[in-house]
Amino acid sequence: MERRGRTSGRSLLLVIEDDVGVRESLMDLLASRFDVLAASDADAGVELAREHRPDLILLDRFLPSGDGLMVLESLQRDARTEAVPVIFLTGDADEATLERCLEMGAVDFIHKPASARELLARIDRALRQSEQQRRLQILAQTDALTGLANFRALTVRLEEEFRRAQRYQYPLSVVVIDLDHLKAINDGLGHDVGNRAILALASQLKGNLRESDFAARFGGDEFVAILPHQTALEAAVFAERIRAGLRTVGVQKSDGRPAPFGLSVSVGIADHTLEGPKEDTDALLKAADAALYEAKREGRDRVVVFGRPADSPPVQRH
């Protein structure tokens, strides 16, 4: 592996090129504007891409240790690198070969030798397009009101976390949180007040998440948190903290005066553990929903763990 000086805030580029002269020239040219990593063969390049997740890869079309298209396929099969844009470097002028590169998912190709001006312009364009796609993807997976993930993002993340929990045999908890009486708030005081109540709950949720946790707005008044490495009893401490914290939050009416109600939530929790495994994510969510139903049936404003009495207190720390 070769590297040119690392500077935070700059895009990271990976050059996979077997020709020493070409590789050094590219690194010298790019180092003034980008952080640069380089590899001389296919295997090393793929490993660097997986480890560092560069913003863009410059990939030699023909490598002694492997065809560039095979490298591209390897990158696209890995979730860590599938979205990284790839620009092929090639001395081949055959149109069918170049068309094949684009069909395989490369964002561009550059004929060797290329002028510095052309190379930098194509890199800049590819980085801009990649950033635009990234932002669009974030918007497509984000709830517009709260800024939390939406249902689509939740389903993807829950599947990922469930597979990891199964593979590495650690507990995984799902917490379903329902804002009590939102319909009455909307009907009595208007949707703007209801939205403030939703935002208050979202704020409590965000403030209590660990870095490894994940939260999403599941529906109008329902939120879901995914807590890796937490049993249901440990997750109950997290949920109780949110429930108690929200009770102290006031919401304003449209005229700025305090709304005549307090906020409360009903919470249902279920987990997947070695001792009590769930068949799949649907089973895990259904168990948490059943606990939520029990919390509502028992009078709301409470936390219920699936399979335990509604009044059982949480006993471990989140």
Secondary structure, DSSP 8 states (H G I E B T S, - for coil): -EEE---TTS-EEEEE-S-HHHHHHHHHHHTTTSEEEEESSHHHHHHHHHHH--SEEEEESEETTEEHHHHHHHHHTSTTTTTS-EEEEE----HHHHHHHHHTT-SEEEESS--HHHHHHHHHHHHHHHHHHHHHHHHHTB-TTT-SB-HHHHHHHHHHHHHHHHHHT--EEEEEEEETTHHHHHHHH-HHHHHHHHHHHHHHHHHH--TT-EEEE-SSSEEEEEEET--HHHHHHHHHHHHHHHHT---B-TTSSB-SS---EEEEEEEE-SSS--SSHHHHHHHHHHHHHHHHHTTSSSEEETTS-TT----S--
